């Protein structure tokens, strides 16, 4: 029976990949299992290759060193001044919206977490063999100092962080902090915000191709007429933000480099949200979706690629535990509906899902061969 389930899952995976290749997004490319990709320090004046999955953030450099003329190929620093990091992020890659042909484009995976990443072993499987195609950034409580093993892709990937409180602007401060740090690497073209409860529902190659080839970003943004939508609007935001501008959406966004720069450099609208969007108005549910609607609506699909279940109502989505996890659940997420991708109808709409309790890890790991199609890695 177990063999039958694996075979059935593998067949389903093949079907999904086939559907995803045309017209959903270009045929999946094969990438080398390892790449010789030099890492260097962007805020200092030297570079060294690293044998680690990622080079660690260098916490020993002094601020004076960090604010020198940058090396344009790295992100390593210990600057805690948000304004300085933002300034560097804006000027370090002038006029770079997409990477040059000489640089392999990367996806930045940005984890906003209270502390550890309990589902890290699943993500390790996801990233395995794709070094040079991704970057990892983690924002945690400053009090959290634990590090994973030196061989982990998450080793020394924490950025200089500050306290975050649920429901207020510090949440968006952390998002902007993650974006600013990720923008310091000029090769990063796409930026995904994730939590410690998120999981990938497709393998790395599918996710990478989907994002790198996308013509728009993926930010949930809609006009919600209910008290939990328009009812949160504050007229004190006029005239810069009107009720017609007001949007609501999921916190868990994916943006291209242009929008990422717009988000961190915004000094016109963000102060209004900090001052006038207070509980029961939640900045993380309104700021990014409203900002993009104001400045570049054509760059957004108005949908998120992170699946969540809100069917039970309440302020928080459903949390899945060990007893809930099955291939049927994951396949349901992978095939939940049709959506538009680059102007075409696509059957792959969600690349990630949440909220998964830490006790789901063991069950999820047993599904890795089917979920990530490891047996198919040599044929993709």
Secondary structure, DSSP 8 states (H G I E B T S, - for coil): -HHHHHHHHHHHHHHHHHHIIIIIS-------SS-----B-TTSS-B---SSSS-----SS-HHHHTSS--TT--------HHHHHHHHHHTTTT-SS--TTS--EEEEEEE-SS--TTHHHHHHHHTT-TTSEEEEEE--TT------TTSTTTT-B-------TTSTHHHHHHHHHHHHHHTSTTEEEEEEEETT-EESS-HHHHHHHHHT-SSBB---B---STTTGGG--GGGTTTS-TTT--B--S--EEEHHHHHHHHH--SSHHHHHHH--TTS-HHHHHHHHHHHHH-GGGB-S--SEE---TT-SSS---B-GGG--HHHHHHHHTS--EEETTEEES---SEE--B-GGGHHHHHHTHHHHTTGGGTTT-
